[in-house]
């Protein structure tokens, strides 16, 4: 079973955390909720895992209503919050045994589901959880979220603060879990991880900007984008922002991504302007749009 969200809104006093959120997650889908800190991702996850109640709207998870059937949902979902929340004074094995016991199962009963992950932390099974590295904490938290064999798995920014190698390994694990029929909803602020999902929802200020496959969302970006570089990146950004024809300017790695308001754009004209601003070693070349470009454009409108 998947997830259905209809017109969900949530406010904290004057702050509108979620504003009329609606979308579906198909059974067995790896769905990404993509947005920066404060976009509303964690609030939505807490509503879907029955930790919060929405001000308005309806939602079902694995066929159960998030309010009326909260006990059934808690038995059928796994939740890995953004902050490491296991018992740091317990060992790896003690944490896993504790969470298995809560759900009336044992490590051995569902070992097939977690074994590919657990074998990586088993050498440290007698180490206290608080003494594990970031990547190992992440793997232990995932094992604890899976130990009762959930139908739906919620992962709230699971790779934040984790090294690139562990991030890559984690997403490979998610792909293998998806092959076992588990529906996965993962949130992340990392735009590069969006491309690893089947479909994504871009969220900003509690509103859904767009929902589609990563490939389709990138195709929606119609403006030509240019990589621009010069000897002084700080000055380059300021000069581009002051250029009368700029449509968008923002840093992107070692370059600045630039789009122009005009339908007919001559890079040489821009280069001459930048040279008049005393910039040197100027490089301007066309590039392809990314999910981050699309997000920035949608967030502007």
Protein Blocks (a to p, Z undefined) as FASTA:
>chain_A
ZZddehiacdehjacfbghiaddddehiacdddddehilmmmmmmmmnopaccfbdcdde
ehiafklmmmmmmmmpccddfbdcbdfkbcfklmmmmmmmmnopafklmmmmmmmmmmmm
mmmmmpcfklpcfklmmmmmmmmmmmnopabdcdehklgoiafklmmmmmmmmmmmmmno
pacddddfbfklmmmpmbdcddeehiafbgcdfklmmmmpmbdcdddddfblklmmmmmm
mpmkbfbdcdehjbccdddfbfbdcfklmmmmmmmnopahiacddddddfklmmmmmmmZ
Z
